[in-house]
Amino acid sequence: MCSKVTVTREIAASPQRVWAMVSDLDRMGEWSPENDGGRWIRGATGPEVGAVFEGRNHKGWRRWRTRVTVIASDQPRRFAFRLQIGPLGGCDWSYDIESTERGCRVTESWFDHRTWFLKKVGWVASGVADRASHNRATMDATLNRLAEAAERG
């Protein structure tokens, strides 16, 4: 069964600007309290469906890397990627961007596809026992920081 966490934020910036920011792996660490950025690998050079990137993450003293695949890249409306840990499952992350009168509305979502086993042992690597609650808090912080940066220009 898939569970989902979603956070939405209005941002006074164009959808194009915000899409460029959420798909810029090097800069994601400026907004996310857990992600430290990333880099394209395996010949990928940008946010295209099928492109693979390595993300760097942290929580306290814990550090880990992930390899994820872009599953949606529809500029300036949607950017999404999947973390798959073999047969243990994983998760999808997405940024959906809608144009509004003042700029745009951004919805960040996390779709949990982890097996029960990965849910039980995932805290060892990340230090997070309740991933859904933790992600909701970090997603709120990410979108707030993203809005501040986008609105500054």
C-alpha positions in Angstrom: 0.0 0.0 0.0 1.3 3.4 -0.9 1.0 6.3 1.5 1.4 9.9 0.5 2.5 13.2 2.1 1.7 16.4 0.3 2.6 20.0 1.1 1.5 23.0 -0.9 2.8 26.6 -1.0 1.9 29.7 -2.9 5.0 31.4 -4.4 5.1 34.9 -5.9 7.4 33.8 -8.8 6.8 32.4 -12.2 6.3 28.7 -12.7 9.3 28.7 -15.0 11.5 30.1 -12.3 10.3 27.7 -9.7 10.6 24.7 -12.0 14.2 25.6 -12.9 15.0 25.8 -9.1 13.5 22.5 -8.1 15.1 20.7 -11.0 18.6 22.2 -10.2 20.2 19.4 -8.2 23.2 21.4 -7.0 20.9 24.1 -5.4 18.4 21.8 -3.8 20.6 21.7 -0.7 20.0 25.4 -0.3 16.3 24.8 0.5 16.0 21.3 1.9 16.9 20.7 5.6 17.9 17.1 4.7 19.2 17.1 1.1 22.7 18.5 0.4 22.3 18.6 -3.4 23.0 16.1 -6.1 24.7 15.5 -9.4 23.7 13.9 -12.7 25.4 10.6 -13.4 25.5 7.8 -16.0 25.8 10.4 -18.8 22.8 12.4 -17.8 23.2 16.2 -18.1 19.8 17.5 -17.0 16.2 16.8 -15.9 15.0 14.4 -18.6 12.8 11.3 -18.1 15.1 8.4 -17.5 18.0 10.5 -16.3 19.8 9.3 -13.1 21.2 11.4 -10.4 22.9 10.9 -7.1 21.6 12.8 -4.2 23.4 13.6 -0.9 21.5 13.7 2.3 22.1 14.1 6.0 20.3 14.0 9.4 22.6 14.9 12.3 25.8 13.0 12.0 24.3 10.5 9.5 25.1 10.9 5.9 23.8 8.9 2.9 23.6 8.9 -0.8 20.8 7.9 -3.1 20.5 7.1 -6.8 17.2 8.2 -8.3 15.7 8.2 -11.7 13.7 11.1 -13.2 10.1 9.8 -13.9 8.5 13.1 -15.0 10.0 16.3 -16.5 7.3 18.6 -17.9 8.7 22.1 -17.7 7.3 24.2 -16.1 4.6 22.0 -14.6 6.1 18.9 -13.1 9.4 17.4 -11.9 9.4 14.0 -10.3 11.9 11.2 -9.5 11.9 7.7 -8.0 14.2 6.1 -5.5 14.1 2.3 -5.9 16.1 0.1 -3.5 15.9 -3.2 -5.4 13.1 -5.4 -4.1 12.8 -3.4 -0.9 10.8 -0.7 -2.6 11.4 3.0 -2.3 9.6 6.2 -2.9 8.6 8.9 -5.4 9.1 12.6 -5.0 7.2 15.2 -7.1 6.9 18.9 -7.6 3.7 20.0 -9.3 3.5 23.7 -10.3 0.4 25.5 -11.2 0.2 29.1 -12.5 -1.7 31.6 -10.3 -2.5 35.3 -10.5 0.4 36.1 -8.2 2.9 33.5 -9.5 2.4 29.8 -8.8 1.3 27.2 -6.4 3.8 24.4 -5.7 2.8 21.0 -4.4 5.6 18.8 -3.2 4.6 15.1 -2.7 6.2 12.0 -1.3 4.8 8.6 -2.2 6.0 5.8 0.1 6.5 2.5 -1.7 8.8 0.9 0.9 8.3 -2.7 2.0 7.6 -3.4 5.6 11.2 -4.5 6.0 12.6 -1.3 4.6 10.3 0.8 6.8 11.7 -1.2 9.9 15.4 -0.8 9.1 15.4 2.5 7.2 15.9 4.5 10.5 19.3 2.9 10.9 20.7 4.7 7.9 18.7 7.9 8.2 17.9 8.3 11.9 14.3 8.8 11.1 11.7 6.4 12.6 8.6 8.1 11.4 9.5 9.0 7.8 6.0 10.4 6.9 5.9 13.0 9.8 9.6 13.9 9.3 9.1 14.4 5.5 6.0 16.6 6.1 8.1 18.9 8.3 11.1 19.0 6.0 8.8 19.6 3.0 7.3 22.6 4.7 10.7 24.0 5.4 11.9 23.3 1.8 8.9 25.0 0.2 9.3 28.0 2.6 13.0 28.4 1.7 12.3 27.9 -1.9 9.6 30.6 -1.8 12.0 33.0 -0.1 14.7 32.4 -2.7 12.3 32.5 -5.7 10.6 35.7 -4.5 13.9 37.5 -3.9 14.8 36.9 -7.6 
